[in-house]
Amino acid sequence: MKALLIRVVLTATLLTLSIAGACAEDAAALYKSKCQACHGPDGKGDTAAGKKVRVKDFHSPEVAKLSDDELFDITKKGKGKMPAYDKKLTDDQIKDLIKYIQSLK
């Protein structure tokens, strides 16, 4: 009985880790396709397009102080020259992107 419980727990843990890993890969791919042209691979905005539209550096204190909800709203609704992604990405994709962006810091 104890061995069966251990197997169930280990299987659940491995599945959870697999799903988390897949979500991280999906978020990285989304970032690369939707954000990287302006924000750059490191989130500093040091790209030709980023400089042209003066994107925010994800490492800056101004961005660091924003809550997840604020970042979600900016991504979903757009702000300034940042386009809205409400019709291009699901809420879950935006949340995954925010986690990925925070991992760049």
VMD Tcl script that draws the C-alpha trace (Angstrom):
set ca {
  {0.00 0.00 0.00}
  {2.78 2.42 0.96}
  {4.71 1.58 -2.24}
  {1.62 2.30 -4.33}
  {1.14 5.67 -2.64}
  {4.78 6.56 -3.28}
  {4.39 5.62 -6.97}
  {1.26 7.76 -7.30}
  {2.96 10.75 -5.67}
  {6.07 10.37 -7.84}
  {4.00 10.05 -11.01}
  {1.96 13.13 -10.13}
  {5.15 15.07 -9.39}
  {6.74 14.08 -12.69}
  {3.60 15.03 -14.61}
  {3.48 18.39 -12.87}
  {7.13 19.06 -13.68}
  {6.56 18.05 -17.31}
  {3.61 20.40 -17.63}
  {5.52 23.24 -15.96}
  {8.44 22.68 -18.31}
  {6.15 22.70 -21.34}
  {4.52 25.95 -20.17}
  {7.94 27.56 -19.75}
  {8.91 26.48 -23.27}
  {5.61 27.80 -24.64}
  {6.13 31.13 -22.86}
  {9.68 31.40 -24.22}
  {8.39 30.73 -27.74}
  {5.60 33.29 -27.28}
  {8.08 35.86 -26.00}
  {10.35 35.23 -28.97}
  {7.50 35.59 -31.48}
  {5.55 38.45 -29.88}
  {7.92 40.47 -27.69}
  {11.55 39.94 -28.58}
  {11.61 42.18 -31.68}
  {11.09 45.23 -29.48}
  {12.08 44.13 -25.97}
  {15.10 42.05 -27.04}
  {16.11 38.57 -25.89}
  {17.10 39.87 -22.45}
  {14.17 42.26 -21.94}
  {16.32 45.40 -21.99}
  {14.72 46.85 -25.13}
  {18.10 47.31 -26.77}
  {16.87 46.62 -30.31}
  {16.36 48.93 -33.28}
  {12.59 48.62 -32.96}
  {12.73 48.96 -29.16}
  {14.82 52.12 -29.35}
  {12.54 53.59 -32.00}
  {9.41 53.25 -29.87}
  {11.24 53.64 -26.54}
  {10.12 50.38 -24.97}
  {10.50 49.88 -21.26}
  {13.47 47.91 -19.98}
  {12.05 45.01 -17.95}
  {15.02 45.40 -15.58}
  {14.27 49.05 -14.78}
  {12.93 50.09 -11.36}
  {9.88 51.56 -13.12}
  {8.87 48.15 -14.50}
  {10.07 46.17 -11.47}
  {7.59 47.99 -9.23}
  {4.61 47.00 -11.40}
  {2.42 44.22 -10.05}
  {1.53 41.14 -12.06}
  {-1.99 42.57 -12.47}
  {-0.62 45.82 -13.88}
  {1.66 43.96 -16.30}
  {-1.28 41.78 -17.30}
  {-3.45 44.83 -18.03}
  {-0.70 46.54 -20.04}
  {-0.13 43.41 -22.11}
  {-3.83 42.74 -22.62}
  {-5.02 46.30 -23.28}
  {-1.83 47.94 -24.54}
  {-0.36 51.21 -23.31}
  {1.26 54.02 -25.23}
  {2.99 52.40 -28.20}
  {2.61 48.92 -26.69}
  {-0.08 47.15 -28.73}
  {-2.97 45.31 -27.09}
  {-2.78 41.52 -27.18}
  {-6.30 40.78 -25.95}
  {-7.35 39.40 -29.32}
  {-4.02 37.65 -30.02}
  {-3.27 35.86 -26.74}
  {-5.36 34.11 -24.11}
  {-5.30 35.26 -20.50}
  {-3.28 32.18 -19.57}
  {-0.72 32.92 -22.29}
  {-0.35 36.48 -20.99}
  {0.13 35.18 -17.44}
  {2.78 32.73 -18.66}
  {4.51 35.55 -20.53}
  {4.61 37.66 -17.38}
  {6.25 34.80 -15.47}
  {8.76 34.41 -18.29}
  {9.50 38.15 -18.38}
  {10.11 38.10 -14.63}
  {12.58 35.25 -15.10}
  {14.67 37.53 -17.32}
  {15.47 39.81 -14.37}
}
mol new
graphics top color blue
foreach p $ca { graphics top sphere $p radius 0.5 }
foreach p [lrange $ca 0 end-1] q [lrange $ca 1 end] { graphics top cylinder $p $q radius 0.2 }
display resetview
